[in-house]
Amino acid sequence: MANSRRGPPRGQKERRIAPATLPPRRKAPDNGQRATLSRALSKLGFCSRTQAEQLILAGRVTVDGKTVTDKETWVDLQASKLAVDGEAVKAQDFVYLMLNKPRGLVTTRHDPQGRPTVYDCLKHLQAAHISPVGRLDKASEGLLLFTNDTRFADALLDPETHVSKTYHVQIDGIADETLLTGLRAGVVHDGERLSARRVDLLRQGDKTAWLEIVLDEGKNRQIRRMLEAFHVECLRLVRIAIGDLPLGSLAKGESRSLTAAEVDALKHRTRRSV
C-alpha cells in the first residue's frame, strides 16, 4: 500500500508559503489640493482639527453626499463636496488677528479647570473659526497671533523657517556679564539644548533687570528654563514682536486685524510659499 505521507521528502526542508497579504494603504500626498477629511475641515476654516475629528466620529460629516466616519479619508479640497449636518462647508475668508495677551490667561479655547482663556478677549468678534499661532503660557504677556489659515500658521511655527520672536524679560537680579555670556552660549536643561539668537541688556536697577531675548525656536517655557539654569527667576515675560511685526501700542486685552502688508511680510519671512 502506497505511503500517503504528507510533506517534503526526507532530507528536504518544508517550504512554507506565506499567506497572501494586501498591499499597504498608501497615503495620498498633501499637495495643497488633497488632505485628510479632518485636516480639510480645518484648512477650509470651518473648525479645528480636534473639533473636526469629533464631528466625523459622530457621523455628522458627509463627503459627496455619503456619511464618512474615518477621519483619515482623503478628499479633494477643490472637487469634493463636504457638509456638516447637511450644511455645505465652503472655504471661508482667511482671518489674521493680533492680540495683546494679558497675563493670567491660558492659550486654549476651552480650559478643563475653568480658567480664563485668550478667547475671552475675542468674544466681540464675529469671525470665522480662528486658532492661536503657537502659544504664550499663563504668566506670559504680549503678541499672540490668531488665524484660520492653517498653512500660514504651520509655516510660522516650522523650526526650519526661523521666524524670530522677540521678548522683553524682567529678572529678579542683576544681569552681570557671567549671566549674559551664559545665556548667549545656550544651556542644557532636562537634557534639552536651549539657545537664543540674541540676548541684550536693556536696563537694570539695584535689584532687577530687563533683558531683550530673541528666539528662532519655540520650545516649551524656553526662556524661563534658560533662566532657571542660572537660578534666576523670571518676573515678567512680554513678547513684543514676531518677525518684523511689532506689538506696537495695542492695548492689553485688545486685538486688531493684520494689514495685507503685514501678512505678506510674515509670509515672506517663512521663506516658503504659504
C-alpha positions, 0 to 999 in steps of 0.5 A: 500500500502506497505511503500517503505521507504528507510533506517534503521528502526526507532530507528536504526542508518544508517550504512554507508559503506565506499567506497572501497579504494586501498591499499597504494603504498608501497615503495620498500626498498633501499637495495643497489640493488633497488632505485628510477629511479632518485636516480639510475641515480645518484648512477650509476654516470651518473648525479645528482639527480636534473639533473636526475629528469629533464631528466625523466620529459622530457621523455628522460629516458627509463627503459627496453626499455619503456619511464618512466616519474615518477621519483619515479619508482623503478628499479633494479640497477643490472637487469634493463636496463636504457638509456638516449636518447637511450644511455645505462647508465652503472655504471661508475668508482667511482671518489674521488677528493680533492680540495683546495677551494679558497675563493670567490667561491660558492659550486654549479655547476651552480650559478643563479647570475653568480658567480664563482663556485668550478667547475671552478677549475675542468674544466681540468678534464675529469671525470665522473659526480662528486658532492661536499661532503657537502659544504664550503660557499663563504668566506670559504677556504680549503678541499672540497671533490668531488665524484660520489659515492653517498653512500660514500658521504651520509655516510660522511655527516650522523650526526650519523657517526661523521666524524670530520672536522677540521678548522683553524679560524682567529678572529678579537680579542683576544681569552681570556679564557671567549671566549674559555670556551664559545665556548667549552660549545656550544651556542644557536643561532636562537634557534639552539644548536651549539657545537664543539668537540674541540676548541684550541688556536693556536696563537694570536697577539695584535689584532687577533687570530687563533683558531683550531675548530673541528666539528662532525656536519655540520650545516649551517655557524656553526662556524661563528654563534658560533662566532657571539654569542660572537660578534666576527667576523670571518676573515678567515675560512680554513678547513684543514682536514676531518677525518684523511685526511689532506689538506696537501700542495695542492695548492689553486685552485688545486685538486688531486685524493684520494689514495685507502688508503685514501678512505678506511680510510674515509670509515672506519671512517663512521663506516658503510659499504659504 
